Amino acid sequence: MNLALKRPKAFLALVPEGWAFFTRSPREAQILIYACQGNKLTLLEHRHSSYRNLLGLNRRVTKLFGELQFIKRQIKDYQYADTKFNYQSGKIQGVPGHVVEVKNQMDYPILMGQYVVVYQKAIPWSWYRSNENIDMPAKIIKLNITK
């Protein structure tokens, strides 16, 4: 039996991500992307709810993470380095010196150049009051993304 459900355009306009918003795991790893500019790391705005992303109306962040998923397929597990990280305070203990070369095969890519990508498990909500002092295990990789 094929259940082809048709969603009205009004529904997609109000909830463009569908039910994923309500079904995401709070324990899912936090993903942060930093652009490398010399020795300086600049965090890319990645929250849909930020003013810069027009409170979710600008879909650039969705495209950015879509590109990252395609790029991630080219990376082997052993290429990630272990580190300690705290995304609330932005503390990174060790950025890898080794750069992994990958290709972005999208037609109009956003991610081009050097980036540091960090995957950190979420800090438990019960530790919230002391989250500035907590460094969680994380995976980190430095990428050079070309077309």
C-alpha positions as CSV (number, residue, x, y, z in Angstrom):
1,M,0.0,0.0,0.0
2,N,1.4,3.4,-1.0
3,L,0.5,6.3,1.2
4,A,1.3,9.4,-0.8
5,L,0.6,12.2,1.6
6,K,0.3,15.6,0.0
7,R,1.3,18.5,2.1
8,P,-0.2,21.9,1.4
9,K,2.2,24.7,0.5
10,A,1.0,26.6,3.5
11,F,2.3,23.8,5.8
12,L,5.7,23.8,4.1
13,A,5.9,27.6,4.4
14,L,5.2,27.4,8.2
15,V,7.3,24.3,8.9
16,P,9.9,24.0,6.2
17,E,11.8,21.3,8.0
18,G,8.8,19.2,8.6
19,W,8.6,17.2,11.8
20,A,12.4,17.0,12.1
21,F,12.3,20.1,14.3
22,F,10.2,18.1,16.9
23,T,12.0,14.8,16.5
24,R,15.7,15.8,16.7
25,S,17.6,14.1,19.5
26,P,18.9,16.5,22.2
27,R,21.9,14.3,22.6
28,E,22.9,14.7,18.9
29,A,26.4,16.0,18.4
30,Q,26.8,19.7,18.1
31,I,28.5,20.6,14.8
32,L,30.5,23.8,14.5
33,I,32.2,25.1,11.4
34,Y,35.0,27.6,11.7
35,A,36.4,29.4,8.7
36,C,40.3,29.6,8.8
37,Q,41.7,33.1,8.1
38,G,45.4,32.9,8.7
39,N,45.7,31.8,12.4
40,K,42.2,33.1,13.2
41,L,39.1,30.9,13.4
42,T,35.7,32.5,12.7
43,L,32.6,30.6,13.6
44,L,30.1,30.4,10.8
45,E,26.6,31.3,11.8
46,H,24.8,28.0,12.0
47,R,21.6,28.7,13.9
48,H,18.4,28.9,11.8
49,S,16.9,31.1,14.6
50,S,19.5,33.9,14.4
51,Y,18.7,37.3,13.1
52,R,21.4,36.9,10.5
53,N,19.4,34.0,9.0
54,L,16.2,35.9,9.1
55,L,14.9,33.8,12.0
56,G,14.9,30.7,9.8
57,L,13.6,32.2,6.5
58,N,17.1,32.2,5.0
59,R,17.8,28.6,4.1
60,R,21.6,29.2,3.7
61,V,22.3,27.2,6.9
62,T,20.3,24.2,5.6
63,K,22.4,24.3,2.4
64,L,25.6,24.7,4.3
65,F,25.0,21.6,6.4
66,G,23.8,19.7,3.3
67,E,27.1,20.4,1.7
68,L,28.9,19.4,4.8
69,Q,27.2,16.0,4.8
70,F,28.3,15.4,1.2
71,I,31.9,16.4,2.1
72,K,31.8,14.2,5.2
73,R,31.4,11.1,2.9
74,Q,34.9,11.7,1.6
75,I,36.5,11.7,5.1
76,K,37.6,8.5,6.8
77,D,37.1,8.0,10.5
78,Y,40.9,7.9,11.2
79,Q,41.3,11.4,9.7
80,Y,39.5,13.0,12.6
81,A,41.6,14.0,15.7
82,D,40.4,13.7,19.3
83,T,40.2,16.9,21.3
84,K,38.4,18.6,24.2
85,F,36.0,21.3,23.3
86,N,33.3,23.5,24.8
87,Y,31.0,25.1,22.2
88,Q,29.3,27.4,24.7
89,S,32.6,29.1,25.5
90,G,34.3,28.4,22.2
91,K,37.3,26.7,23.8
92,I,39.2,24.3,21.5
93,Q,42.2,22.3,22.9
94,G,44.2,21.7,19.8
95,V,43.5,22.4,16.1
96,P,45.1,19.8,13.9
97,G,48.0,21.0,11.8
98,H,47.3,18.4,9.1
99,V,44.9,19.6,6.4
100,V,42.6,17.0,4.7
101,E,41.9,17.8,1.0
102,V,38.2,17.3,-0.1
103,K,36.0,18.4,-2.9
104,N,32.7,20.2,-2.8
105,Q,30.7,18.9,-5.8
106,M,27.7,21.2,-5.4
107,D,26.9,23.5,-8.4
108,Y,26.9,26.7,-6.3
109,P,29.0,25.8,-3.2
110,I,29.1,27.8,0.0
111,L,31.9,25.9,1.6
112,M,35.1,26.7,-0.2
113,G,38.5,27.2,1.3
114,Q,39.9,26.1,4.7
115,Y,37.6,25.2,7.6
116,V,37.9,23.5,11.0
117,V,34.9,21.3,11.7
118,V,34.1,20.1,15.3
119,Y,31.7,17.4,16.4
120,Q,31.0,17.6,20.1
121,K,28.5,15.7,22.2
122,A,26.0,18.0,23.9
123,I,26.7,19.0,27.4
124,P,24.0,17.5,29.7
125,W,21.4,20.1,30.7
126,S,22.0,19.2,34.3
127,W,25.5,20.6,34.1
128,Y,24.2,23.9,32.7
129,R,25.4,26.1,35.6
130,S,29.0,25.0,35.2
131,N,29.1,24.6,31.4
132,E,31.8,27.2,31.1
133,N,34.2,24.9,33.0
134,I,33.4,21.7,31.2
135,D,35.4,20.4,28.3
136,M,33.7,17.6,26.4
137,P,35.3,15.0,24.2
138,A,35.1,16.0,20.5
139,K,36.2,15.1,17.1
140,I,38.0,17.8,15.0
141,I,39.3,18.0,11.5
142,K,40.9,20.7,9.4
143,L,39.7,20.7,5.8
144,N,40.7,22.4,2.5
145,I,37.6,22.4,0.4
146,T,38.0,22.9,-3.4
147,K,35.6,22.6,-6.3
